[in-house]
Amino acid sequence: MRLNQQEEPSNSVLANSENKAVQQQQTVNAQLVKVPIDEKEAIGLTVSPTYALDDVMSVTLKAFRKVVGYDTFDSIRRGQRDEKKDTNDYYNVTVSMMVKRRPAEPAMVYEGDIFSGGKTLSKLLDKGFPYDDGDIDLTAKLATHEKTVAQVVGKLNGENITKQNLKNLVTDKTTPVTGSLVQLDTEKSDADGLFKLMDANVTRGNLKNLVTDKPSPITVGLAQKSDADGLFKLMDANVTRGNLKNLVTDKPSPITVGLAQKSDADGLFKLMDANVTRGNLKNLVTDKPSPITVGLAQKSDADGLFKLMDANVTRGNLKNLVTDKPSPITVGLAQKSDADGLFKLMDANVTRGNLKNLVTDKPSPITVGLAQKSDADGLFKLMDANVTRGNLKNLVTDKPSPITVGLAQTKS
């Protein structure tokens, strides 16, 4: 962006100000670059040098991005805020160029100095070792001891390495390492024991069989053992090798075999004072009665379990609670007489029949007791006059009260 410019650049163009030859040269040395800003049309830029000896070899587009708010920054730079919206788009484009500059004058070529004899300086100078071997007579060299090809020069993995072995490393001959392995087939036997695995000797032949179709030493060792060998105990039962094999086949496993060998009549534990056998446990998941209901069925309904209100509650009474038979409480009440005296009320015995009469149409014990007494009975004295039961009854009737009767008798 041109934010550091203080004024608008001049738009005046002088006609025919450029040299036509230079302009043509710039067109030849120019390079075109495209900026794909959208799907309509890419921005095309022609990069050309201004110097005739410069050539633009290539122009590579590195990056481009749209600049948002450029009109605002430009108006701030000019110091003139414009309320009109700028509809133009502005892009910041980054390119990389390779430019070649040719020399203005060709490079000077210097002729070599010719010395006496027509030789140059390079021919007269002694080049030194090893370029001076031509000045030495090879036949004059001291005789050296020639080493044989089979001479040992070192050891590798306990094997002798000769010069011939070293030469074979860069040729198509067998290397000493693979050659040593090949000799195992002829010099070493497959029956040689190398190490032990799971208390079994592993030979060279066993190792070879691991990558062939022969059985490996581990499976061979297992095949040599009997399925009847006991390995360990599980739930007090011996687990053999055959049992372990049956776990992955269709044969019964050792656990189910052990259970099948036991009788259903064996007692396992007690529940509510009843023996629970293996058969009872199996019946829990079948259509047979469970041990609890079987135990209840074997007991009589007349057995007394506990007492309620001084009455024996039997097993039959408990069953009657959920049936249409009378419960033990109402049965106990029905067995007692209505004449039984329960308590006293106003010096009168209140019987079971009296309590029942409270909710029926029979007279209550209080009114019955009053009805059994005579109206002539003297209850107390009032103003030296006996007040009888009849006097009290007359208070609520049309008969004269004892007071008025007494007054009338005094006057006469």
Summary of the structure (lengths in Angstrom):
residues: 412
radius of gyration: 66.3
end to end distance: 149.1
largest distance: 209.5
contacts: 771
relative contact order: 0.03
helix: 31%
strand: 24%
